[in-house]
Amino acid sequence: MCVALSKKRRHNTFAKLVVLSVATFLRRKPTRTRVVAIALYLALFAWSIKRFGLPVDRIAVTGWVLVAFIFANVGKTWKDQFAMLRDWSIFAGMLFAYEYSRGLSDQLGRPISYLAVRNFDRALFFGTDPNVWMQQHLNISKVLSWYEYPLAVTYMTHFILPPGVAVVLWWFNRDEWVRYVRRLSILFFLSCATFAAFPVAPPWLTAKQGYIAPIQRITARAWSHMGIKSVSKVFDRGTAITNPYAAMPSLHAACALLVVLFFFPYMPKWLRIISLALPASMAICLVYFGEHYVADILAGWLYVGIAFWISTNFDPIQCQRKSLARTLARTHHEQPMGILITANLAHQHLHIVLITWCILQRINFGQHNCSLARMIKNSSACGTKRGFRRISMTT
């Protein structure tokens, strides 16, 4: 009995030591512990993708985001944890707004448009459907062309690049992160409002309903040919639960252009030209794969311009900077003139005071000629010197 109790006490003591050691390590090395926790999270996430596939439904995505939040906040104070939760809650709002735009459209009773955007494309290209023309002339067959592989990779960058840029900016420069997320959130919420008010079917779905010539949806087939079938499965699963009538504007085209334009001021000229290849290739793959019309892409680019204009003109920091610049410019132009006017007035008043003092005191200019002459010499107004002489002569 005593031996069992002693063993139990030893086990309890050992457990307490382990807990205290871990707590002490977390308290003394929070950054190192956080890095280890994030590495464990990434390993767990990679295993989950290999075992179950990439999470695409709202519950799974929200769960993984919450787990990432817990792992990334190891060793941080409650204030830092609240700040991180506040910063990233905007992305949850974007996700829910996108997913509920379809239900809101049904509740509003908005009809689905199948031919309006397609007719705009035909008018823009002189009676030709760009989607049909590209698939007919770019060798749609069982044998994939070489350009389908980079186009497939370009299409998938939409799911990695915008959130990846947000993570990097948030980690290294929160001020730039705020500017980036403000533009991205304006783009998303304006697009979701358009999805609800004006639901548009994409080309592949319009062709499936028999409204236009046959168009194949070939977005994921390059991944299957590359032996990465998990990506194509994720794509098929995502298609089953996402809003199929969120074609106008194209968020794929819009996000690609937004990321490039955000970093445009920091790029050299040669890199600016190269970076435009991303939105250009995204536009080509969207039309070629049958995902969007050309009008959808143009609308997405227009929405990016609107998002940049709103965020620039209504940004509190930018407004303060512009107001300060205008104030400094106004002060720079007005201050010299104000100083000149004040100096002239002071000179005039000084001369008047000197003349009045001389008259009232009846100064003998013969006795005080030297001192008064020095006073007059220091004055810059020649007319005042002549006035003093006239006064001395009359006296």
C-alpha positions in Angstrom: 0.0 0.0 0.0 2.8 2.4 1.0 4.7 1.5 -2.1 1.7 2.3 -4.3 1.2 5.6 -2.6 4.9 6.5 -3.0 4.7 5.6 -6.7 1.6 7.7 -7.2 3.2 10.7 -5.4 6.3 10.3 -7.6 4.1 10.3 -10.7 2.2 13.4 -9.5 5.4 15.1 -8.7 6.8 14.3 -12.2 3.6 15.5 -13.9 3.8 18.8 -11.9 7.5 19.2 -12.9 6.6 18.7 -16.5 3.8 21.2 -16.4 5.9 23.8 -14.6 8.8 23.2 -17.1 6.5 23.7 -20.0 4.9 26.8 -18.4 8.3 28.3 -17.7 9.5 27.6 -21.2 6.4 29.2 -22.7 6.9 32.3 -20.5 10.6 32.7 -21.1 10.6 31.7 -24.8 7.3 32.7 -26.3 8.6 33.5 -29.8 10.4 30.2 -30.1 7.4 28.3 -28.8 5.1 30.1 -31.2 7.3 29.1 -34.1 7.2 25.5 -33.0 3.5 25.6 -32.6 3.0 27.1 -36.1 5.3 24.4 -37.5 3.2 21.7 -35.9 0.0 23.3 -37.2 1.4 23.4 -40.8 2.5 19.7 -40.5 -1.0 18.8 -39.2 -2.6 20.8 -42.0 -0.5 19.1 -44.7 -1.4 15.7 -43.3 -5.1 16.6 -43.3 -4.8 17.7 -47.0 -3.1 14.5 -48.0 -5.6 12.4 -46.0 -8.9 14.2 -46.6 -8.2 16.8 -49.2 -8.2 20.6 -49.0 -11.0 21.9 -46.8 -13.5 23.9 -48.9 -16.8 24.1 -46.9 -17.5 26.9 -44.5 -17.4 24.8 -41.3 -14.0 23.2 -42.1 -12.4 26.4 -43.2 -13.6 28.2 -40.1 -12.3 25.4 -37.9 -8.9 25.4 -39.4 -8.7 29.2 -39.1 -9.6 29.0 -35.4 -6.9 26.3 -34.9 -4.4 28.5 -36.7 -5.5 31.4 -34.4 -4.9 29.3 -31.3 -1.4 28.1 -32.4 -0.3 31.6 -33.6 -1.2 33.1 -30.2 0.8 30.8 -28.0 2.7 32.9 -25.4 1.0 36.2 -26.4 -0.9 38.5 -24.0 -4.7 38.7 -24.1 -4.4 42.2 -25.7 -2.4 40.8 -28.6 -4.8 37.9 -29.0 -7.8 40.2 -29.2 -5.9 42.4 -31.7 -5.2 39.4 -33.9 -8.8 38.2 -33.7 -10.0 41.7 -34.6 -7.7 42.0 -37.6 -8.6 38.6 -39.2 -12.3 38.7 -38.5 -12.7 40.8 -41.7 -11.8 37.7 -43.7 -14.5 35.7 -42.0 -16.9 38.5 -43.0 -15.7 38.2 -46.7 -16.2 34.5 -46.7 -19.7 34.6 -45.2 -20.7 37.5 -47.5 -19.6 35.5 -50.6 -21.4 32.3 -49.5 -24.7 34.0 -48.6 -24.8 36.2 -51.7 -26.6 33.4 -53.5 -29.3 32.9 -50.8 -29.8 36.7 -50.7 -30.3 36.8 -54.4 -33.0 34.1 -54.1 -34.7 36.0 -51.3 -34.7 39.2 -53.4 -36.2 37.3 -56.3 -33.5 38.4 -58.7 -33.7 36.5 -62.0 -30.6 34.7 -63.3 -29.0 36.2 -66.4 -27.8 33.8 -69.0 -27.5 35.8 -72.1 -27.0 39.5 -71.2 -23.3 39.4 -70.6 -22.8 36.9 -73.4 -24.5 39.3 -75.8 -22.2 42.1 -74.6 -19.2 39.9 -75.4 -20.6 39.2 -78.9 -21.1 42.9 -79.5 -17.6 43.6 -78.3 -16.0 41.0 -80.6 -18.2 41.6 -83.7 -20.5 38.7 -83.3 -18.0 36.1 -82.0 -18.1 34.3 -78.7 -14.6 34.6 -77.2 -15.0 31.4 -75.1 -16.2 29.3 -78.0 -13.6 30.7 -80.4 -10.7 30.1 -78.0 -11.7 26.5 -77.3 -12.2 25.8 -81.0 -8.9 27.3 -82.1 -6.6 26.3 -79.2 -6.9 22.5 -79.7 -9.4 21.2 -77.2 -8.7 17.5 -77.2 -7.7 14.7 -74.9 -4.1 15.6 -75.5 -3.3 18.7 -73.5 -1.3 21.5 -75.0 1.7 22.8 -73.1 0.1 26.1 -72.3 -2.7 24.5 -70.2 -0.3 23.7 -67.4 0.9 27.2 -66.6 -2.7 28.5 -67.1 -3.9 25.9 -64.6 -1.3 27.1 -62.1 -2.3 30.7 -62.8 -5.9 29.9 -62.0 -5.1 28.3 -58.7 -3.0 31.3 -57.5 -6.3 33.0 -56.8 -6.7 30.8 -53.7 -3.1 31.3 -52.5 -1.8 34.7 -53.5 -4.4 37.2 -52.0 -4.5 35.6 -48.5 -0.8 34.8 -48.6 0.0 38.5 -49.2 -2.2 39.4 -46.3 -0.4 37.1 -44.0 3.0 38.4 -45.0 2.0 42.0 -44.7 0.4 41.4 -41.3 3.5 39.7 -40.0 6.0 42.3 -41.2 4.2 45.6 -41.7 0.7 46.1 -40.2 0.2 49.6 -41.7 0.6 48.2 -45.2 -1.6 45.3 -44.2 -4.4 47.8 -43.3 -4.1 49.5 -46.7 -4.1 46.1 -48.5 -7.1 44.7 -46.6 -9.1 47.9 -46.9 -8.8 47.6 -50.7 -9.5 43.9 -50.7 -12.5 44.1 -48.4 -14.1 46.9 -50.5 -13.6 44.8 -53.6 -15.2 41.7 -52.0 -18.2 43.5 -50.5 -18.9 45.4 -53.7 -18.7 42.2 -55.7 -20.9 40.3 -53.3 -23.5 43.0 -53.5 -23.4 42.7 -57.3 -23.7 38.9 -57.0 -26.9 39.3 -55.0 -28.4 42.0 -57.2 -27.3 40.7 -60.6 -26.7 36.9 -60.6 -25.0 35.9 -63.8 -24.3 32.3 -65.1 -20.8 31.6 -66.2 -20.2 30.4 -69.8 -19.8 26.7 -69.0 -23.2 26.7 -67.2 -24.9 28.8 -69.9 -23.7 26.2 -72.5 -24.8 23.4 -70.2 -28.3 24.9 -70.1 -28.3 25.0 -74.0 -28.3 28.8 -74.4 -25.0 28.9 -76.4 -22.7 26.6 -78.3 -21.0 23.9 -76.3 -18.2 25.0 -73.9 -16.2 22.6 -71.9 -15.1 23.4 -68.4 -11.5 22.3 -68.5 -10.1 24.1 -65.5 -9.0 21.1 -63.5 -8.0 18.6 -66.2 -4.4 19.7 -66.3 -3.9 18.8 -62.7 -5.2 15.3 -63.4 -2.7 14.9 -66.2 0.1 16.1 -64.0 -0.8 13.3 -61.5 -2.1 15.7 -58.9 -5.7 14.5 -58.7 -6.2 15.9 -55.2 -6.4 19.4 -56.7 -9.0 18.4 -59.2 -11.0 16.7 -56.5 -10.9 19.8 -54.3 -12.0 21.8 -57.3 -14.9 19.5 -57.9 -15.9 19.6 -54.2 -15.6 23.4 -54.1 -17.8 23.7 -57.2 -20.6 21.7 -55.5 -20.9 24.1 -52.6 -20.0 27.6 -54.0 -22.2 30.1 -55.6 -22.3 29.2 -59.4 -23.9 32.4 -60.3 -21.2 34.7 -59.0 -19.6 35.4 -62.4 -20.0 39.2 -62.7 -17.5 40.6 -61.7 -14.7 38.1 -61.9 -13.0 37.9 -58.5 -10.2 35.9 -60.0 -9.3 38.7 -62.5 -9.9 41.4 -59.9 -7.7 39.9 -57.1 -4.8 39.3 -59.6 -4.9 42.9 -60.7 -5.3 44.2 -57.1 -2.2 42.4 -55.8 -0.1 43.7 -58.7 -1.3 47.3 -58.4 -0.8 47.3 -54.7 2.9 46.7 -55.1 3.2 48.7 -58.3 4.7 51.8 -56.6 7.4 49.8 -55.0 8.5 48.0 -58.2 11.2 49.1 -60.7 9.9 49.7 -64.3 11.1 46.4 -65.6 9.4 44.5 -62.9 6.1 46.4 -63.4 6.0 45.2 -67.0 6.6 41.6 -65.9 4.1 41.7 -63.1 1.3 42.6 -65.5 1.7 39.1 -66.9 -0.3 37.8 -63.9 -3.6 39.6 -64.6 -3.1 39.1 -68.3 -2.6 35.4 -68.0 -5.4 35.1 -65.5 -7.8 36.8 -68.0 -6.7 34.4 -70.8 -7.2 31.2 -68.6 -10.6 32.4 -67.4 -11.9 32.8 -70.9 -10.2 29.7 -72.2 -11.4 27.5 -69.4 -15.0 28.7 -69.8 -15.1 30.2 -66.4 -15.9 33.8 -67.2 -16.8 36.1 -70.1 -14.6 39.0 -71.1 -17.2 41.4 -69.7 -16.8 39.7 -66.3 -13.0 40.3 -66.4 -13.4 44.0 -67.4 -16.0 44.5 -64.6 -13.6 43.0 -62.1 -10.8 45.3 -63.2 -13.2 48.2 -63.0 -14.1 47.2 -59.4 -10.4 47.2 -58.5 -10.2 50.8 -59.7 -13.3 51.7 -57.6 -11.8 50.0 -54.5 -8.5 51.9 -54.9 -10.3 55.2 -55.4 -12.5 54.7 -52.4 -9.7 53.6 -50.1 -7.4 56.4 -51.2 -9.9 59.2 -51.0 -11.6 58.1 -47.8 -8.6 56.7 -46.0 -8.2 58.6 -42.6 -4.4 58.6 -42.8 -4.3 59.7 -46.4 -6.9 62.5 -45.6 -4.7 63.7 -42.7 -1.6 63.7 -44.9 -3.3 65.6 -47.7 -4.8 68.2 -45.2 -1.4 68.7 -43.6 0.2 69.1 -47.1 -2.4 71.7 -48.1 -1.9 73.6 -44.8 1.9 73.6 -45.2 1.6 74.8 -48.8 -0.8 77.6 -47.8 1.5 78.6 -45.0 4.5 78.6 -47.2 2.8 81.0 -49.7 1.2 83.3 -47.2 3.9 83.6 -44.5 6.4 85.7 -46.5 3.7 88.2 -47.5 2.4 88.4 -44.0 5.9 89.0 -42.6 6.5 91.8 -45.2 3.2 93.6 -44.4 3.8 93.4 -40.7 7.3 94.8 -41.0 6.1 97.7 -43.2 3.4 98.5 -40.7 5.9 98.4 -37.8 8.2 100.8 -39.6 5.5 103.2 -40.4 4.3 103.2 -36.7 7.8 103.6 -35.5 8.3 106.7 -37.6 5.0 108.2 -36.5 5.9 107.6 -32.9 9.3 109.3 -33.3 7.9 112.3 -35.0 5.2 112.8 -32.5 7.6 112.4 -29.6 9.9 115.1 -31.1 7.1 117.5 -31.5 5.7 117.1 -28.0 9.0 117.3 -26.3 10.3 120.2 -28.4 13.6 118.6 -28.9 16.5 120.9 -29.7 17.9 119.2 -32.9 21.1 121.2 -32.5 21.9 119.5 -29.2 20.6 116.0 -30.1 21.5 116.1 -33.7 24.0 113.2 -33.5 21.8 110.8 -31.5 18.7 111.6 -33.6 20.7 111.3 -36.8 21.8 107.8 -35.8 18.1 106.9 -35.1 17.1 108.2 -38.5 20.0 106.5 -40.2 18.8 103.1 -38.8 15.4 103.6 -40.3 14.8 102.3 -43.8 12.3 104.9 -44.9 13.8 107.9 -46.7 10.7 110.0 -46.5 10.8 109.9 -42.7 14.4 111.4 -42.7 13.1 114.3 -44.8 10.2 114.7 -42.5 12.6 115.0 -39.5 14.6 117.7 -41.3 11.5 119.7 -42.1 10.5 119.6 -38.4 14.0 120.7 -37.3 14.0 123.7 -39.7 10.6 124.8 -38.5 11.5 124.6 -34.8 
